[in-house]
């Protein structure tokens, strides 16, 4: 896939995630595509509501995502770097906002089994269509 096509598909997934987050109540504020100086890349989505603050990243993989113990894999490839990355971003946002920010990964493409645990090493994982429910239930304030 050419880089331009890949970037278009990433942008489409992020727009779809944003649409799913719009299902949250009007008590939630949702910010998209943020830049934080000490964070490489962008922050896909930041949700702030009655239950607290959540940083949400959008990911798509062709292979099944699985949880093995305290680790997350796509096929045989570890997603440890993804978990560490979003945890670091949540920590930076926690410092800037002076309130805990919980990391969430929203997976597109039906690659996450329904029986997957809700959290892996402190990071909520969910199919994108379940993000509003996960954020509502994951209240931490």
C-alpha positions in Angstrom: 0.0 0.0 0.0 1.4 3.4 -1.0 2.0 5.8 1.9 -0.7 8.2 0.7 -3.3 5.4 0.7 -2.1 4.2 4.1 -2.4 7.8 5.5 -5.9 8.0 4.0 -7.0 4.8 5.7 -5.5 5.9 9.0 -7.4 9.2 8.8 -10.7 7.3 7.9 -10.2 5.0 11.0 -9.6 8.1 13.2 -12.8 9.7 11.8 -14.7 6.5 12.5 -13.4 6.4 16.1 -14.4 10.1 16.5 -17.9 9.2 15.3 -18.1 6.3 17.8 -17.0 8.7 20.6 -19.8 11.0 19.7 -22.1 8.4 21.3 -21.0 9.6 24.7 -23.3 12.0 26.5 -23.0 15.7 26.0 -21.3 15.9 29.5 -18.2 14.7 27.7 -15.8 16.9 25.8 -13.9 15.3 23.0 -10.7 16.7 21.4 -9.2 15.2 18.3 -5.7 15.2 16.7 -3.8 17.0 19.4 -0.1 17.8 19.5 1.8 17.7 22.7 5.4 19.0 22.4 7.2 16.1 24.1 5.1 13.4 22.4 6.1 12.1 19.0 3.2 12.1 16.6 -0.3 13.2 17.5 -2.8 12.3 20.2 -5.8 10.8 18.3 -8.5 11.6 20.8 -8.8 13.0 24.4 -12.1 12.5 26.2 -12.9 14.4 29.4 -16.2 13.7 31.2 -17.8 13.0 34.5 -15.9 9.7 34.8 -12.5 11.2 34.2 -10.1 11.8 31.3 -9.2 9.2 28.7 -6.6 9.2 25.9 -7.8 7.1 23.0 -5.7 5.8 20.1 -7.0 4.1 17.0 -5.4 1.0 15.6 -6.1 -1.5 12.8 -4.5 -4.8 12.2 -5.2 -7.5 9.6 -4.5 -10.3 12.1 -6.3 -11.2 15.3 -5.3 -9.3 18.5 -4.8 -11.6 21.5 -3.9 -11.3 25.1 -1.4 -13.7 26.6 -0.9 -13.1 30.3 0.0 -9.5 30.7 1.0 -9.0 27.0 -0.9 -8.0 23.9 -0.1 -9.5 20.5 -1.2 -9.1 16.9 -0.6 -12.5 15.4 2.9 -13.4 16.8 4.1 -9.7 17.0 4.1 -8.1 20.5 2.3 -4.9 20.9 4.4 -4.0 24.0 5.7 -0.8 22.3 2.0 0.3 21.6 1.1 -0.3 25.3 4.2 1.5 26.5 3.6 4.4 24.1 0.0 5.1 25.1 0.9 4.7 28.8 3.7 7.3 28.3 1.2 9.7 26.6 -1.3 9.2 29.3 1.4 10.0 31.9 2.4 13.2 30.1 -1.3 14.3 29.8 -1.8 13.5 33.5 1.0 15.9 34.3 -0.3 18.6 32.0 -3.9 18.3 33.1 -3.2 17.6 36.8 -5.8 14.8 36.7 -5.3 11.1 35.9 -5.7 10.2 32.2 -6.5 6.6 31.4 -5.1 5.1 28.2 -7.5 3.3 25.8 -6.8 1.5 22.5 -9.7 1.2 20.1 -9.2 -1.6 17.5 -10.9 -1.5 14.1 -11.6 -4.5 11.9 -13.0 -7.1 14.3 -9.6 -8.3 15.3 -10.3 -8.2 19.1 -12.0 -11.3 20.5 -15.2 -10.7 22.5 -13.6 -12.6 25.4 -10.6 -10.3 25.6 -10.0 -8.7 29.0 -10.9 -5.1 29.4 -7.4 -4.0 30.5 -3.9 -5.1 29.8 -1.3 -3.6 32.1 -3.5 -0.6 32.8 -4.5 0.1 29.2 -8.2 -0.5 28.3 -8.6 -2.3 25.0 -11.8 -2.4 23.1 -13.3 -2.8 19.7 -14.0 0.7 18.4 -17.7 0.2 18.4 -17.6 -0.5 22.2 -15.5 2.6 23.1 -18.4 4.7 24.4 -19.5 1.9 26.7 -15.9 1.2 27.9 -15.3 4.8 28.7 -18.6 5.2 30.5 -18.0 2.1 32.6 -14.3 2.9 33.3 -15.0 5.9 35.5 -12.0 6.6 37.6 -12.9 9.9 39.4 
